[in-house]
Amino acid sequence: MKSMYITIAAVGVALASPALFAHGNEPHAAPHGGQMGVAGAYHLELVVVGDSKEARDNPLVVYVTDPAGAKLSTVGAGATATILAGKVKSTASLAPDGDNRLKGKANYASTPDMKVVVSLTLSGKAPVQARFTPLAKSNEH
């Protein structure tokens, strides 16, 4: 009888484990219309201009949250975004711009194959990176 209870408990843990671990690793929905990504212990939402046909100075914004979606302060943070759109590579310095937001400008066109690497260092924390494909058709990360 005791072994039956152990077996039932083991099966229960095995079935529940993926759900328990997946929540902490998967980003939540993008509240600002961007693409979510995981960077170390943080969730980042990258928002880019989606309709710029030619390369020009366009804004980009990164929102920083914890895995539960709570805003994390960007005061004293530093970040860069490296953008590859078509054959054009550009870099933007991102500066704190409110609660949990960093903002900057870069010379890019909105292309479906656009790739962005965001490197972020929050005040007193180790640097982290996240990779994005913000305009890909599936928009999954």
C-alpha positions in Angstrom: 0.0 0.0 0.0 2.8 2.4 0.9 4.5 1.8 -2.5 1.3 2.6 -4.2 1.2 6.1 -2.5 4.8 6.7 -3.4 4.1 5.8 -7.0 1.1 8.1 -7.1 3.1 10.9 -5.6 5.9 10.4 -8.1 3.5 10.5 -11.0 1.9 13.6 -9.7 5.2 15.4 -9.4 6.3 14.3 -12.8 3.1 15.6 -14.4 3.2 18.9 -12.5 6.9 19.7 -13.0 6.7 21.1 -16.6 4.0 23.5 -15.6 5.9 24.6 -12.5 9.2 25.2 -14.4 7.7 26.6 -17.6 6.1 29.6 -15.9 9.4 31.0 -14.6 11.2 30.6 -17.9 8.6 31.8 -20.4 7.9 35.5 -20.9 4.4 36.8 -20.2 2.4 38.7 -22.8 3.8 41.9 -24.2 1.8 44.8 -22.7 3.3 47.4 -25.0 2.9 45.6 -28.3 6.5 44.5 -28.6 8.3 41.2 -28.4 9.2 39.6 -25.0 12.5 38.0 -24.3 14.3 36.5 -21.3 17.6 38.0 -20.2 19.0 36.3 -17.1 16.5 36.9 -14.3 14.7 39.6 -16.2 12.0 39.8 -18.9 12.5 42.4 -21.5 10.0 43.8 -24.0 11.5 45.3 -27.1 9.3 47.8 -29.0 10.6 48.9 -32.5 9.0 50.9 -35.3 7.2 48.4 -37.5 6.6 50.4 -40.6 9.8 52.2 -41.6 10.5 51.3 -45.2 13.9 52.9 -45.3 16.8 53.1 -42.9 16.6 56.3 -40.8 16.8 57.3 -37.1 14.0 55.4 -35.5 13.2 55.0 -31.8 13.3 51.7 -29.8 12.2 51.1 -26.3 13.0 48.3 -23.8 10.8 47.6 -20.8 12.3 45.6 -17.9 10.2 43.4 -15.6 10.7 40.5 -13.3 9.3 37.1 -14.3 5.9 37.9 -12.6 5.6 41.1 -14.7 6.4 43.6 -12.0 8.3 46.7 -13.1 12.0 46.9 -12.3 13.6 50.3 -12.0 16.0 51.3 -14.7 17.6 54.2 -12.7 21.3 53.9 -13.2 21.0 51.2 -15.9 22.9 51.1 -19.1 22.0 49.3 -22.3 22.8 48.9 -25.9 20.8 47.5 -28.8 22.6 46.0 -31.8 20.3 45.9 -34.8 20.8 43.9 -38.0 18.1 44.8 -40.6 18.7 43.7 -44.1 22.4 44.5 -44.7 22.5 47.4 -42.3 24.0 47.0 -38.8 23.5 49.8 -36.3 23.8 50.3 -32.6 21.7 52.3 -30.2 22.6 53.5 -26.7 19.6 53.1 -24.5 19.1 55.5 -21.6 16.7 55.2 -18.6 13.4 56.9 -19.6 10.9 56.5 -16.7 9.9 53.6 -14.4 11.1 50.5 -16.1 11.9 51.8 -19.5 15.0 52.5 -21.6 14.9 54.4 -24.8 17.2 55.2 -27.7 17.4 55.8 -31.5 19.2 53.8 -34.2 19.4 53.9 -38.0 17.3 51.0 -39.1 14.5 50.0 -41.5 11.7 47.7 -40.4 12.4 44.4 -42.1 10.8 41.0 -41.4 14.3 39.5 -40.9 15.4 42.2 -38.4 17.4 40.8 -35.5 18.2 42.8 -32.3 20.5 41.9 -29.4 19.9 43.9 -26.2 22.7 44.1 -23.7 21.5 45.4 -20.3 23.2 46.2 -17.0 21.0 47.2 -14.2 22.6 49.2 -11.4 24.8 47.0 -9.3 23.8 43.8 -11.3 25.7 41.6 -13.7 25.2 42.3 -17.4 22.6 40.2 -19.4 21.6 39.8 -23.0 18.4 39.0 -24.9 18.0 38.3 -28.6 14.9 39.3 -30.5 13.3 39.0 -34.0 10.7 41.7 -33.4 9.1 41.7 -36.8 9.2 38.0 -37.7 5.8 36.7 -38.9 5.4 34.2 -36.0 6.7 36.8 -33.5 7.6 34.0 -31.1 10.8 34.0 -29.2 
